[in-house]
Every structure is written in C-alpha cells, then in structure tokens.
Amino acid sequence: MNKFIIRMIFKNSRASRKSIGYTSALTGAVCNIILFIFKFVTGLLVNSISITADAFNNLSDLGTNLVSFIGFTYADKPADKNHPFGHGRSEYVSAMIISIIILLFSYELIKSSVLRIINPQPMIFRWYVVVILIVSIMVKLWMAFFNKELNRKIDSHNLDAIFVDSVADVLATSLVLISFITSNFSRFSIDGVAGIMVALFIGYNGVTILRETLNAIIGSPPKAEQYSKIVSYIRGFEGIDGVHDLIIHDYGPETKLATIHVEMSSEYTFSDAHAIIDTIENRIKEKFGIELVIHVDPVEDECVSTQINKEILEKITSRYDCIKDVHDFRIVNERGQKIIVFDVVVVDTLNNKDIQNLRNDIIEKFNENNDFYRIVVNIEKEDTFIYQ
C-alpha cells in the first residue's frame, strides 16, 4: 500500500531528495499533531500520566518533523564560497538535533513519572481510551513503514531516525495500553512505572539516533557492501593489478569524495596510465556518484628480482592468519643499498606490541632467505584507511 501511496504522491516521476524529505516531514507532522491532541485530552480526562507522557512523546515527534524539514531545506542549498562541498551534512546536523530533543523529552517524562509513583492517583477507565491507543499504534506502525519505503529512494539518516522513532513509539504506546487495561483489573496502579518505561524507550531511541549521526559527522567506515563493490569494480579494469587504501570523505548523502591506490605495471607509459585512471574516475562518478582521485603505485612485473622476493614474502605472510593483505611491494635504491618496501594489512584486534612483534618476525624470516636487502615493513590495520 505504501508503494502505491508514494507513486500517487509523486505520479511516477523521479522525486528529488528534498521533496521526499518534505513528504516525510509533513506527513509525520499532521499525524503527530492529531495523535498529540487526542492523547493529551484523553490523558487529562482519565488522569493517566503514561498516556499524557505518550502524548508529549508525539509532540516531540512533531519537533523532529520540523527539524527534519529544515534539515532537508538547508541541505539542498548549492555549494558556495564558504561551503565548497555543499550543505549535505546539514541532514546529519538536523538528525543530531532531533536526537537531543528526544532525550530532553525523555528526561522530563521520567521526572513526571517518578512524581506519579511517589504520589499515586487513581485512573478513570474508559473503553474509548483503549480504542484511541490501538488506533495510535496502527498509525505509528504505518508511519514507520511509510518512512522506510521513502528511505529506499534516498538512504537518509533523517528518515532512518524517524523510522526508528516510530517503531519505538509503537512499543511505547503498546506499553501504555497494557498499563491502562491492567488498571481496570487491579488496585495497584502501574501508571507511573509505565510512564518511566515509555520515557526509557524514548531515551534509548534518542541515544541510538545521536550515536549514528555523530558517527556520520565525525567519520565512520562505509558499509562493507559499498566498499567491496567499489574495490571489485576497479579491479575489473584492464591494467589494474591491485587496489588498496580506499578512503571516502563524506560531505553529505549526495556528496562523497574518495581516494584510492591502484597498482599498475611500470611498463605503462605515463600517457597510457593516465588514460586508464581517467576512465576509472569517470566511471566511478557515473556508477557510484563519488568523486574519486586515484594514486598509481608502479609495479615491476618483468623484474626477476622483484618476482623472486615477492614469492618469498607470500610464503612468509601466508603463515599468519592475522594478515589480510600485502601491497605496494617495491625495491628501491638508496645510496647504493637495495631496500625492499611493502605494506601489510592486519586485523583490527592486534595491539601495538603485537604489530611490532609481527614486523620483527617478518623481517627476521625475510633475512633468513636473503640478507642482501634492508627490509622496511609498513603495517596498518584493515579499517585504518577506509573512511573519513
């Protein structure tokens, strides 16, 4: 049903990121205003702190809709002199503000619920309240999946936050419903306890959203699927012998810059290598929407000495389960001395002492085969150069 509704709204045309964000924000605002009014009035009529708390939860959701609306508006602004990479990160900032609003409401609701436990008051049971709460659950459930369907088109942190918030609201209102029905069959009121649990649901939701948006602003690894797709795609081009050190700089959902190292035969002329790299950068822009800059590491494919030493290194590193990759192997001359330099990628679980021991062990084993070279081993953890 949601797919049909979305098709009707956009009339099968390709919707912009801003228009989808606006649809989510305005739909949520209308639903949350209606739910707040009904629950707030109902909570007052039956003297229930948990229902009133749930009403203010919907009011906080109205605030998130407003912040989301502003976030999508500002993020859509084009790049300017002070913001050369655009304003896309405004979505992350607005999602962070949403999480803070949610946490503030959670704190206030906990205070109110604790006071209700200290000074309990009888509730007035009415069946129409049960109907209102059930309808509220259905509306929030629909909102959750409506936003999830919208988010398939734009993959937005804001819509992720609204989806998670709606699911939490379903759980919170279900708890209020159970509390209210129980009050009709027991002298012991759990209204204040239910209010605290609702507030904790809301607070947990706020912390989850805050953590995810802060990670996006500070910098976190890309999804493993995206990383694999980009690396595999580049490896598929003729002339590319190896790929490593992918770094993605996130300036918003629609603005991403990246750098990567690729290994190519040193037999290629500068012009030929440039043509291949230029093609890859353009294709990545078309396929993934990422502005990519490629650094070329020349590999001496035809050098007998290089091949022999690479085989020795492969035999040594194959003994270690902690080693994930070896790249940038090269032999250089420095004041008459031959130096073998290469990079080793290891698992994240190794500490500095383990890394130093591994480096010494590789050098020692390498020198057992040939002590003519000085060995330089650069060791990095597998997620060190992925995302910024």
N, C-alpha and C positions, 0 to 999 in steps of 0.2 A: 504493500500500500504506500509506503514512504517513497519508493521509487516513482510510483505514479504521481504522487503529490508534487515531487520535485520536478518531474517532467512537465507538469501542468504550470508550475510557477515560472519555469524558465523557457517553456514552449520549445523544448528540444534544442535550443540554441546553446552554444558554449558559454557558460556563465563565467564571469570574472571572479577572482578571489574575493574582491571586495563585496560583490553582490551576494555571494554565498555567505560571507560573514554577516552581512546585513540581514539576510533572511533568517539566519540562526538567532541573531540578537533580537530582532523584532518579534519573531515567533515566541521566543522564550520570555520576552518582556510581557506580552499580552497574557500568556498562560500564567506567569508568576504573579501578576497583579490580581488576576481573578482568584487564584488559589490563596493569596495572602488575605484578601478581603473576606472570603468565606471562612477560612480557618481562624482568623483573628476574631471575627464576630462570634463564631461558634465557641472558641476558647473562652471568651468572656461570658457567654450565656451559660456554659456548663461548668465554669470555674476550673478549667484544666490548664495547668502550667505547661504540660507536654504538648498540648495542641497549640497553645499560644507560641511556644518555642518553635514548633514546626512552622507556624505562620511566619515568624520572623526569619526562619531559615529560607522560606520562599522570597521574603523581602530582600535578603542578602543576595539571592539568585538574581533578583531584578538589578541589583547593583553590578553583578558580574556581567549581565547583559549589556548594561550601559558602558562599562569599561571595555568590553569586547567590541562594541560598536565604535567607540573612539579609537581603539587599537587598530582595527581594520581600516578606518578612515586615514589615520596618520601613516600607517604602513604603506598605503597606496600612493603616497606622495613621491614624485620622481626624485632622483638624485640631484643634489645641489652643491654649491661650493663647500659648505661645511660638512656635508654628508655625501661624499663621492660614491659610496656604495649603496645609496638609497636609504630608506627608512624601514626596511623589512623587520628589523629587530624590535620595532615598536609592538609587534604582536607578542613577543616574549615578555616585554615590559608590562603590557596590559594583562597578560596571564598571571604575572607575578603579583600585580595589584589585586587581581581577583582573589588570589590565594590569601593575601593579607586581610582582605575584607572578610573572607570566610572565617579566618582564625579569630578575628575580633568578635564576630557574632558568636562563635563557639564559646569564647571566654565569658561573654555577658550572659549567655544562656546557662552556662554552668553555675554562675553566681545565683541566678534566679531560681534554678532548680534546687540548689543547696538550701536556700531560704525556704522553699516549699517543704523540704524534708524536715527542717527544723520546726516550721510552723505549718503542719499539715492542715488542709482544708478539704471538706467533702466535695466530691464532684456530683453533678446532676447528670444522670444517664439519660440519653435520648437516642433512639434508633436512627434518627435522621443524621446524627453526627457520624454514625458508622458508615452510612451511605456516602456522605461527603468525603470521608477519609479514603474509602475504596475508590471513589472517582478520582481523588487526588493521586492515588497510587497509579491508576491507569494512565492519567495524563502525564505524569513524570516518566513512566515507562515508555510511553510513546515519544516524549521529548528526547529521551536517551537515544533511542534507535533512529529517530529523525536526524539528530545531530551526527550520529555515527555514519549514516548514509550520506549526509552532506560532506562529511570529512573525507570520504573516499575520493572526492574530487580535488581536495586541496591539501590534505595532510597538515592540519593546523594545530598548534599547541593550544590555542584558544578553544577550538571545538573539542579537542581531547579533554580539556579541563571541564567543559560544560557537560560532556558525556559522563565523565566520572562523577561529577557533582549530581547529575540527575539519577544515576544508579544509587548513589549514597542517599539521596532523598527518598527513593523507593524503600530502601531498608529502614530509614529513619521513620517514615510515616507508617510503615508496617508495624514497627515497634510501638508507636503511639496508639495505633488501632488495637493492638493486643492489650496494651495497658488500659485503654478505655473500656474495652469489653470486660476485662478482668475486674474492673472496679464495680461492675454491676453484680458480681457474684461473690465479692469478698469485702470484709470490713477494712482490711488492710489496704491502704492506698499506695500504689507504686508510681503514682503520677510524677513525683519529684525524681525518683530513680530513673524513670523512663526519660524524663527531661534531660538528665545528665547523660544518659546513653545516646540520646539524639545529638546532644552537643558534642560528645566524643566522636560520633560518626562524622559530624560536620568538620571538627578539628582535624581528624585523620585525613579527610579529603583535602583540606587546605594545605596540610603539610606535604601530601603527595604531589599536589599541583606545584607548590612552591619549589620543591626539590627538582622536579622535572624542568621547570622554566629556568631556574638558576643554572642547572647543568647546561641548558641550551645557550644561555648568555655567557657563562664562563668558558664553556668549551667541553664537549664530551665526544666519545668515539661515535663514528657513523654506524648505522645499522650494518651488521655483518653481511646482510644480503646486498646492500648497496656497495660496500667495499669490494666484495667478491665479483660483482657484476662489472665494476669499472676496471679492476685489475685483469679479469678474464678477457674483457673486450679489447684492452690494449695489447695483451699478449697475442691476440689473434691476428695482429697486423704483421705483414712480412717484414723481416729485418729486425724485429724485437726479440732479443734473446732472454731478457729478464726484466722484471718490474719490481720496484720496492719503494719504500719511504713515501707512501701516499699521505699527504696532509690536506685536509679540507677545512677551509676557513668559512664559517657560517655567518653571513651578514643578513640573514632572514630567510624565510622559506623559499623565496624565489631568487635569491642572490647568493651564490656559493662560488668561491674561488678555491682552486686546488693546485698543488704542485706534486710532481712525482718524478722519480728517477727511472730511466729505462736503460738497459744495456744493449748496445749495438756494436757490430763488428767495426773495428778500427779501419777496415778496408774501405768502408764507405767514404766517399768524398764529402766535404762539408756541405756542398750543394745538395747532394742526394739525401744525406741525413736530415737536412733542414726540410726538404720536401716531404719526407715521411712524417716527421714530427709535426709539421704544419697541418698535414692531413688529419692526423690523430687528434690534434687540439680542436680542429673544426668539427670533427665527427662527435667528439665528447660533448661539445657545446650543443649540437643538434639533438643528440640522444638523451643526455642526462641534464642539460641546462646548466652545466658547470663550466666556468672559465678556467681552463687548465693551462698551466705552464710546465713544460717538460724539460728536465735536465738530462743530458745524454752522458752515460758512462761508457767510454770506448772499451771494447773487449778485443784482445789479440787472439782471434780464433786460430790463426795459422802458426802461431809461435809454439814450437815444440816444447820449449822450457816451461811456458805457461801451462800447456796441457798436462805435462807430467806432474807439475806441482799442484794443479787443481785436482787431479786424481788422488794424489796423496792426501790433500785436505779433505776430500769427500770421504775417504776411508776413515780418517780420524774423527770427523764430525758425526759420521753415521753411528758411532758408538754411544752417543749421548741423546737420550730421549728429550732432554730439556732444550735442545737446539731445533728451532723451527725452520731456519733458512740461512743460507750463506750467499752473499752477493758482493759486488764491487771488488772482485778479485783482480789484482794487477801487480805487475812487477815494475818497480821504478829504480832509477839510478840516482844516488845522492853522493856526490863527491867520490865516485869510483866504487861505492858499495851498493850491492844489489839488495833491495828491500822488497819483501812480499807484504802487501797490504790487503786486507779483506775485512768485511763486516759480517758479524754473526748475530742473528736474531734469536733470542731465548724467551722462554716463558716468563710471565709476569711474576711468578712465585719466587724467583731467585732474589736473594738479598745481595747487598754489595760484596760481602765476603765470598758468597758462592760464585759471583761473577768473576771476582779476582782469581779465585782458585781455578775456575774454568779456563780463564785466559792463560794462566801459567801452565796449566796442563796441556792445552793445545800447542803452545809454543814449545814445550819440552818434547812432546811427541813428534812435532814437526822437525825439530833439530836432530832427533834420532835418525831421521831419513836423510837429512841434508843440512849441515851446519854452515853452508856457504852463504846463506841469506840471513838477513835480520828480519825477524817476523814482527809485524805490527797488527794486532787484533783489536778491532773496534767492536764492542759488544753493546747491543741495545735491546731493550725489552720489546716484545712484539706489538704492544699498543702505544709505544712512546711516540712514534711518528705516524699518527693516523688522523687526528682531528684537532683543530684549534678554532 
